[in-house]
Amino acid sequence: MAGPAFAAPAGGDIRTTTKAADPLIRCFAESQDRASTPWSFIPKESGGGTFSNAGAPNVRSPYYVDVADRGVTRVIRVEAASDDDAARTRLLSAIDSCI
């Protein structure tokens, strides 16, 4: 799924991995599909990209997951605008299962 670009808020949780960007991105997209969670992905020319559910119907508190390719390391910055701890935990669990 592709969608319009959105600016992610600053701060958030950070994860790192040596897993290649493409399998990491595929894994996270598949986890969102399995959970029937809306998502979009905006790729970066330099590798990686940004996932978000911003703009999807019934999403009041969007998340942003930025995957930055840093050579041998991928840096994943997570922004969950929701005060819903369960939703944030599900998002982080999906990411952690892919790294």
N, C-alpha and C positions, 0 to 999 in steps of 0.2 A: 504494500500500500504506500502510496506517496501522497504528500500533502504540502500545504504552504509552509514556508519557514516561519518560525516563531523565535523570538529572543528568550533564552532561558534566564531565570533569575540567578543572581550570584550566590555563592556558598554551597552548602549541601554535603552529602556523603561522597567519599572518593574511594574507588577500588582500583587496583592495578592487576594486570595479568600479562603473561608472556604468550597467551593464546593469540593466534593470528586474528586480525580484525574480521575477515569474512566469516569464519566459522562462529565467532562470537556474536556477530550481528545476526546471522541465520538462527542461532540458538535462541537468542532473546526474542526475535520475531515469532518463532515457532511457539515459544512459551506463552506469548501474548495471544496467539491464535488459539492454542489449547484452552486458555482461560476465557476465551470469547471477549477479550479486552480490546477496545479500539486502540489503534496505534497508527502512526505515520513515521516515515524515516526519510530524512534529508541527508543524502551522502555528501561527503567532502571530497574534493579533488585529491587532497593529500592522504586520503584513507580515513576510515571511520565515518562518523556522521552523528546525527542527533535523532533520537526517537522521542516522540511525544504523543499524547492523546489530546492535546489542545485543539479545540474547535470541534471535537466529536460531540454528537448529541448526548445530552444528559451528563456531560463531564463538567462539574463545577470547579474542581480543583485539579488542574492538569499536572502531569509529571513531565520532566525532561530528563533524558539519559543521553549524555554526550560521550561518545566513544572517540578518543583522540589517539591516533597512531603515532607513537613516539619511537619509531625504529623497532627495537626488540621488545618494547613494552607498550601495552595499551593502557591508557588512563581513562577510567570510566567515572564521570562526574554525574551524580544523581541529585536531581531537584524534585522533590514531591511537594507541591503547593498545598496539599491536603493536611488538615489537622487530624485526619483519620489514621491512627497508628496502625490499624490492621491493614489498610491499603498500602501504607508505606512499607510495612513488613513484607507483604506479598511481593511488592515491586523489588525490594532488596533481595528477597529469596530467589526470585526469578533470575536476577543478575548473578547472584552468587552461584546458582546452579550452572551457569554458563561459563564462569571463569575458571 
